[in-house]
Amino acid sequence: MYALILAGGQGTRLWPRSRHHLPKQLLDLASPRTMLQETYDRLGPSVPADQVYVITNAACRDEVVRQLPAVPPYNVIVEPSGKNTAPAVGLGCLPIRRRDPEAMVAVLSADHIVQRPAEFRSVVAAAVEQAERGYLVTIGITPSRPETGYGYIELGAPLEHAAPHSAHRVARFTEKPDLERARQFLAGGRHLWNAGMFVWRVDRIFSALEQHLPALAESLDAIAVAQGTATEPAALDAAWAGVQAVSIDVGVMEKDDRVAVIPAEIGWSDVGTWASLAQVIEPDEDGNVVLGADHLHSGTTGSLIYGERRLIATIGLQDFVVVDTDDALLICPKDRSQDVKELVDRLRAENRTQYL
């Protein structure tokens, strides 16, 4: 069993703590271990350290190596530029295919929280069972609310499976729905959240790339020919320049006719915003989640407070986010925490790169 950890995201909605050189997957947001380290930890003994691969960007590469000392540094792959998940998956799986053309691979995001790691490993084992039958397998999360920020997976026909986990063909994928449709999905009981976690045989994913994304497959073949030679860096840069950005969901999973899903209840969160981080951390007696800060308050409830050095004093805040760092202070209602990305986009547009 091999693992490919995708660790190239920017985590812009967790600004101002998440930055270009230290994005959310490299931060210790919910525990003393960083999210990348927790992703590695939850793999357990079923995946040896030398069979773990990480794909990231140049700005984060050294920190990834530092945080995962058991993983060989040459297993940390650097994308020349971000091109979404399909190219990242293809590039990350190239050295795995070279090493073992029939390898089983779990593809995981480095910036998710899983509160039930033993159950997660059990679900992965169930996914392996289906992947051995030639399916591209995704792990779907049993929804707990009508969430509009996630994609959904509709359950199709049941597949033969080993207890305790069921398995189904995927009927269809649906991008982020509006609230009314999300409520219908929750009430119907046949939809799961799309967590972006996959299991497949490495030869199977490359055949799917050849079928559904032939231009990407051709570029990957050009890179593969140069692997392990002095021409590899130049070949990677040349091939990567022509690669189009596309997600693995849109580019492959939505098109393939042998896609399976394993429903899971593993305490999953993508921690996409400060508000979602607050949902996975036990609050204090006032309903506040206080991270690092010395927080003095009167009548503040249901809020997330993060600080690094200064005393943070609040009065009468209800369901707010306060994030205080050395050079930036964020204050917003929890229900506007998705909009933090807009501020990051404005900083980038205004070339205020010192804050990114």
C-alpha positions in Angstrom: 0.0 0.0 0.0 1.2 3.5 -1.0 -0.1 6.9 -0.1 0.1 10.2 -2.0 -0.6 13.2 0.2 -1.7 16.4 -1.7 -0.1 19.3 0.2 0.0 22.1 -2.3 -3.1 24.1 -1.2 -3.1 27.7 0.0 -5.8 27.7 2.6 -6.7 31.3 1.9 -9.9 31.2 4.0 -7.7 30.7 7.1 -5.8 33.9 6.5 -4.2 35.7 8.2 -2.6 32.7 9.9 -2.4 30.7 6.7 0.2 32.2 4.4 1.8 31.4 1.1 5.0 30.0 2.8 3.1 28.3 5.6 -0.4 27.3 4.5 -3.0 25.6 6.7 -1.7 22.1 6.1 1.6 23.0 7.7 -0.1 24.6 10.8 -1.0 23.1 14.2 -4.6 24.4 14.1 -6.5 21.8 16.1 -3.8 19.8 17.9 -0.1 20.0 18.7 0.6 18.2 15.4 0.2 20.0 12.1 -2.5 18.9 9.7 0.1 17.4 7.4 1.6 15.4 10.3 -1.8 14.2 11.4 -2.6 13.0 7.8 0.7 11.0 7.9 0.0 9.7 11.4 -3.5 8.4 10.5 -2.1 6.1 7.8 -0.8 3.9 10.6 1.5 0.9 10.0 -0.3 -0.2 6.8 1.8 2.3 4.8 5.5 2.3 5.5 7.2 5.7 5.6 9.2 5.0 2.4 5.9 4.4 0.6 4.5 7.7 1.5 4.8 10.4 -1.2 3.9 14.1 -0.8 3.3 16.6 -3.6 3.6 20.2 -2.8 5.0 23.5 -4.1 8.5 24.9 -4.0 7.7 27.4 -1.2 6.6 24.6 1.1 9.0 21.8 0.2 11.6 22.3 2.9 9.0 22.6 5.6 7.2 19.4 4.4 10.6 17.6 4.6 11.2 19.0 8.1 7.7 18.0 9.4 7.9 14.5 8.0 11.4 13.3 8.9 10.6 9.6 8.4 9.6 10.2 4.8 12.6 10.1 2.4 13.2 13.7 1.1 13.1 12.3 -2.5 9.5 11.2 -1.9 8.5 14.9 -1.7 7.6 16.0 -5.2 7.5 19.7 -6.2 5.0 20.9 -8.8 6.4 23.7 -11.0 3.0 25.5 -10.5 -0.4 24.6 -9.2 -2.6 23.1 -11.8 -5.4 21.6 -9.6 -5.7 18.0 -8.5 -5.7 15.9 -11.7 -2.2 17.0 -12.7 -1.0 16.8 -9.1 -2.3 13.2 -8.8 -0.7 12.2 -12.1 2.7 13.7 -11.3 2.6 12.3 -7.7 1.7 8.8 -9.0 4.5 8.7 -11.6 7.3 7.6 -9.1 4.9 5.1 -7.5 4.1 3.5 -10.9 7.8 3.4 -11.7 8.5 1.6 -8.4 5.5 -0.7 -8.6 3.3 -0.8 -11.7 0.5 -2.5 -9.8 0.7 -0.5 -6.6 -2.4 0.3 -4.6 -2.5 4.0 -3.8 -4.5 6.1 -1.3 -4.7 9.8 -2.3 -5.4 12.1 0.6 -5.5 15.8 1.2 -3.1 17.2 3.8 -5.4 19.8 5.1 -8.4 17.7 6.5 -9.2 16.7 10.0 -10.3 13.1 10.7 -11.3 12.6 14.4 -11.7 8.8 14.1 -8.4 7.5 12.6 -9.0 3.9 13.4 -12.4 4.0 11.5 -10.6 5.9 8.7 -8.2 3.0 8.3 -11.0 0.5 8.3 -12.8 2.5 5.5 -9.5 2.6 3.5 -9.3 -1.2 3.8 -12.9 -1.4 2.4 -11.9 0.9 -0.5 -8.9 -1.3 -1.3 -11.3 -4.3 -1.7 -13.2 -2.4 -4.4 -10.1 -1.0 -6.0 -8.8 -4.5 -6.4 -11.9 -5.1 -8.6 -10.9 -2.3 -10.9 -13.0 0.5 -9.4 -11.8 4.1 -8.9 -12.9 4.5 -5.3 -13.8 7.7 -3.4 -14.7 8.0 0.3 -18.0 9.8 0.9 -18.9 11.4 4.2 -22.3 10.9 5.7 -23.7 14.4 5.9 -24.8 15.9 9.2 -26.3 19.2 7.9 -27.4 20.7 4.6 -23.9 22.0 3.8 -23.6 24.2 0.7 -19.8 24.4 0.7 -19.2 20.8 -0.3 -19.8 18.7 -3.4 -22.1 15.7 -3.1 -22.0 12.1 -4.3 -25.3 10.2 -5.0 -25.3 6.6 -4.1 -26.0 4.1 -7.0 -26.4 0.4 -7.0 -24.9 -1.5 -4.0 -21.7 -3.5 -4.6 -20.6 -6.8 -3.1 -18.7 -5.9 0.0 -17.2 -7.1 3.3 -18.8 -6.0 6.5 -18.9 -3.6 8.3 -18.7 -1.1 5.4 -21.1 -0.9 2.5 -20.0 0.0 -1.1 -21.9 1.5 -4.0 -21.5 2.6 -7.5 -21.5 6.3 -7.9 -24.7 7.5 -9.6 -23.5 11.0 -10.1 -21.5 13.9 -8.6 -23.0 17.2 -7.8 -21.1 20.4 -7.4 -21.9 22.7 -4.4 -25.7 23.0 -4.2 -27.9 25.8 -3.0 -29.4 25.5 0.4 -32.8 24.1 -0.7 -31.1 21.3 -2.8 -28.7 20.6 0.1 -31.7 20.1 2.4 -33.3 17.7 -0.2 -30.0 15.7 -0.3 -29.9 15.5 3.5 -33.5 14.4 3.8 -33.3 11.8 0.9 -30.5 9.9 2.6 -28.8 8.9 -0.7 -26.1 11.6 -0.9 -22.7 11.9 0.7 -20.3 14.8 1.0 -17.4 14.5 -1.4 -14.3 14.5 0.8 -11.7 14.3 -2.0 -10.1 11.1 -0.7 -9.5 8.3 -3.2 -8.1 4.7 -3.4 -7.1 3.0 -6.7 -4.5 0.9 -8.4 -1.9 3.0 -10.0 -2.3 1.3 -13.4 -6.0 1.9 -13.3 -5.7 5.7 -12.6 -3.2 6.1 -15.5 -5.5 4.2 -17.9 -8.3 6.5 -16.8 -6.2 9.6 -17.4 -5.3 8.3 -20.9 -9.0 7.8 -21.6 -10.5 11.0 -20.1 -7.5 13.5 -20.1 -5.3 12.3 -23.0 -3.3 15.6 -23.2 -2.4 15.4 -19.6 -1.5 11.7 -20.0 0.8 12.6 -22.9 2.5 15.3 -20.8 3.0 12.8 -17.9 4.5 10.3 -20.3 7.1 12.9 -21.4 8.0 13.5 -17.8 8.2 9.8 -17.0 10.7 9.2 -19.8 13.1 11.6 -18.2 12.6 10.4 -14.6 15.8 9.6 -12.8 18.0 11.4 -15.5 19.8 14.7 -15.7 17.1 16.0 -18.1 14.2 15.4 -15.7 13.9 19.0 -14.4 13.9 20.5 -17.9 11.4 17.8 -19.1 9.1 18.6 -16.2 9.1 22.3 -16.8 8.6 21.9 -20.6 5.7 19.4 -20.2 4.1 21.3 -17.3 3.9 24.5 -19.2 1.2 22.9 -21.5 -0.8 21.2 -18.8 -4.3 22.5 -18.3 -5.7 22.9 -14.8 -8.5 20.5 -14.0 -9.7 18.7 -10.9 -9.5 14.9 -10.6 -13.3 14.9 -9.9 -14.3 16.8 -13.1 -11.5 15.4 -15.3 -11.8 11.7 -14.4 -14.2 10.7 -11.6 -17.3 12.3 -13.2 -16.6 10.6 -16.6 -15.5 7.1 -15.7 -18.0 4.2 -15.7 -16.4 2.3 -12.9 -16.4 4.6 -9.9 -17.3 3.3 -6.4 -18.0 5.1 -3.1 -17.6 3.9 0.5 -19.9 5.8 3.0 -17.9 6.8 6.1 -18.4 8.4 9.4 -14.9 9.3 10.4 -15.3 12.7 12.1 -14.2 14.5 8.9 -13.8 18.2 8.3 -12.0 20.0 5.5 -11.5 23.0 7.9 -12.2 25.3 5.0 -12.9 28.4 7.2 -12.3 29.7 10.7 -16.0 28.8 11.5 -15.5 25.2 10.4 -12.4 25.0 12.6 -14.5 26.1 15.6 -16.9 23.2 14.9 -14.2 20.5 15.5 -12.7 22.0 18.8 -14.4 21.7 22.1 -15.5 25.1 23.2 -15.2 26.5 26.7 -18.2 27.1 29.1 -19.2 30.3 27.1 -19.2 28.5 23.8 -15.9 30.1 22.7 -13.0 28.4 21.1 -9.8 30.2 22.3 -6.5 29.2 20.5 -3.3 30.5 22.0 -4.7 33.8 23.1 -5.0 35.4 26.5 -8.7 36.2 26.1 -10.4 38.6 28.5 -14.1 39.1 27.8 -17.5 40.2 29.0 -20.5 38.6 27.4 -18.7 37.2 24.4 -20.2 33.8 23.3 -19.9 31.3 20.5 -16.8 33.0 19.1 -13.4 31.8 17.9 -10.4 33.8 19.3 -6.9 33.2 18.0 -3.9 35.2 19.2 -0.1 34.9 19.4 1.2 37.4 21.9 -1.2 40.2 23.0 -4.1 40.1 25.3 -7.3 40.1 23.3 -10.3 41.8 25.1 -13.8 41.5 23.7 -17.2 42.7 24.9 -20.5 41.3 23.7 -19.4 39.5 20.6 -21.7 36.7 19.5 -20.6 34.2 16.9 -17.5 36.2 15.8 -14.0 35.3 14.5 -11.1 37.2 15.9 -7.6 36.2 14.5 -4.7 38.3 15.7 -1.2 37.8 14.2 2.0 39.8 14.1 1.1 41.9 11.1 -2.7 41.4 10.5 -5.9 41.3 12.5 -9.1 39.7 11.2 -12.5 40.4 12.7 -15.7 39.0 11.1 -18.9 37.3 11.9 -18.7 33.5 11.7 -21.2 33.3 8.9 -19.0 35.6 6.8 -15.8 33.5 7.3 -16.1 32.1 3.7 -15.5 35.7 2.5 -12.0 35.9 3.9 -10.8 34.6 0.5 -12.1 37.8 -1.0 -9.8 39.8 1.2 -6.8 37.7 0.1 -7.8 38.2 -3.5 -7.8 42.0 -2.9 -4.4 41.9 -1.3 -3.0 40.0 -4.2 -4.7 42.4 -6.7 -3.2 45.3 -4.9 0.2 43.6 -4.8 0.4 43.8 -1.0 2.4 40.6 -1.0 3.9 41.2 2.4 0.6 40.0 3.9 0.3 36.9 1.8 
